Amino acid sequence: AVGYRFRHDPAGARARAADCLAPTRANATRRSLIGGSSLLHQAMPMHLWYTFGMQITKLGHCCLVLEEAGVKIMTDPGGFTVDAQRAITGLDAILITHEHMDHFHIESVEALLASNQGAVVITNEGVGKLLSAKDIAYTKVGDGESTAVKSVKIEGYGREHAPIYGDMGCVENTGYMIAERFYFPGDNYHAP
């Protein structure tokens, strides 16, 4: 449940957990559909869980597809997930944290924009220079800056890539807080 905030309601949670765990066919189906029996899943009926949560799909390595409030966002379409990215449609935004090939694959970005008309690219100035060289428009969101995709707020945090070895890999790396509840850091250690 990374990135989710919950009310403190132990009595209510216990009551909902007892209801969800009752040995009925519907509850067995509910538990199998939502992937098991974590506290969130036990404590909240399925119809509430789907209206409450952000849907997160991992395509591989650092490439995620997040769906929140009707907005579909892809993070870091890098070189390790090229095949998985091709099948994704309906994107509203593509977030890119930094320019390393495992997080940013220019050909993938071009293909995604071709198959997702209207999607915007959101990134920092370092990646923006590479996009501009290919005439790809982007919205710059660096450290301390923000934008919105429809109703979903995107905030930038941090500037530095985590150390690799010496000065190797020193590039601008902006982490992004999505919808004020899910932080995607790329390869930085910045805590928002």
N, C-alpha and C positions, 0 to 999 in steps of 0.2 A: 504494500500500500504506500509506496514511496510517493511523496509529494501531496498526500491527501491530509486534510485536517478534519478531525472528528470532534463532536461534542462529547464532553464527559458525562455519561449517562449510564453508570453501571447497572442500576436496577432495570432500566428499560432495555439495555443490551442483553442482560440475562434473560429477560422475558422473550425478546425476539429470538435469541439463540435457542431457547427451549422450543419455541414454535417451529423454527427452521429445522431443528434436529428431530422433531417428532417423526416416528417411523411410518411415514406415509409415502405412497408412490410419488406424489407431486414433489415432496421435499427431496426424495432421492434423485429425481430428475433435475430439480433445481440445483442441487449440489454438484451433479455431474456437468451441467451446462456452464456453471461459473467456475469450474476448475478446482473443486476440492472443498476444504473446510477450514480456511483461515478464519480468524476472528471476525473480519469484516463480512465475509460470506455467511458465517453462522449467525451473526448478530443482526443481519438486515435481510428482509425478504427480497427476492430477486427483482420484483418490479420497482422497488425503491433503489436498489443498487444500481440499476441501469440508468435511472434518471439522475442519480447523485454523482456518478463517477465519470472520469475522463477515460476514454478507451485508448489503450496504448498497445501498438503492435510492433514487435521488434522484427525487422527484416534481416538483421545480421550486423555484426560488429557494432557500429555506433549509429546505424540508420534506423530510426523509429518513425512510425506514423502515429500521430496523436489526433484524436477527434474530441473536440470540446465545443459545446454550444453550437453545433452545426458547422464548425470550422475544422478543416482537415489540414494538418501541418506535417511536413516531412523534415526530419533533422538529418544533417550531414550525409548527403548522398555520395558516398565515397567509392573508391575503386574495388572494395571487397564485396559490394552488394549490387553490382550492376544488373545482373539478371533479375533479382527480386524487385528492383526499382521499376523495371519496365512495365510491370503489371499494374502499377498504381495509377489510378485516375481519380478525378474529383478533388485534386489538391487546390487549396487556397493559398498556401505559402510553403516556401522551402527555406529553412534556417540553416546557415552554414557558419560554424564556429571558427574554423581556421582553414588554412590552405594545404595542409598535408594530405597526401593522396588517399589515405584511409578515411578522410572526412570530406574531401572535395574532389570530385571527378568531373571536369568541365563538360565532357561529352554526355555524361549522365544528366547534368543540369540542362543542357540544350535539349536532350530528348524529353525530359520531364516537362519542360516549358512548351514543347511542341504538342505533347499529348494532354496537357493541362492548361488550356487557354485561360488566361486571366489569373493564373498563379503568380504571386510576387516572390522575389528572392529577397531575403532579409539577411544581412551579414555586416561585417565590420569593414573598415577602410582597406585593410590588407587584401582580403578576398575581393573586395570591390574593384580594386585596380586590375586584378586578373579578369574579372567579369567585363569590365569596361573595354579591355583589349579585344574582347570577342563581341563587342556591341550588345552585351546583355545588361538590361536595366536592373537596378537593385535599389532597395531601401537601406540606407546606412543606419545601423543601430550598434553603437559601440558602448563602452563602459559608461554607465550613468545616463544612457539615452533610452527612449522607448518609442513604441509605435503600437498600432492596433490593427488586427486583421478582423474585419467586421467587428464583433463585440469582444474579441479575445486580445487582451493586453500582452505585449511582448516587451520585456525589459532586458537590457544588456548589463552584464556584470563582468568585471575583470578585463585585464589586457594581456597578461603573460601566459604563454604556454608553459606547462609543467617542465621542469628540467629533464633533459634526456641524457646528454653527455657533453660536458663543457658548454660551448655556445651552440652546439648542434641543435637544430630545430627551433631556434628562437624566432618565433613568429607571433603576430598578434592573435590572441585566442580570446574570443568573447563568449562567455556562457550566457544562456538565455533562460529567464524565468517566464514561463508560459502560463497565462491565466492566473497569475499570482499564487500558484500552488505546485507547479512542477518545474524543477530546475534542471536544465540540460547543460552541463559544463564543458562539453567537448573534452579537451585535455588540459583544463586548468584546475587549480586547487582553490580558486576564489570561492569563498562562502558568502552568498548574498545576505 
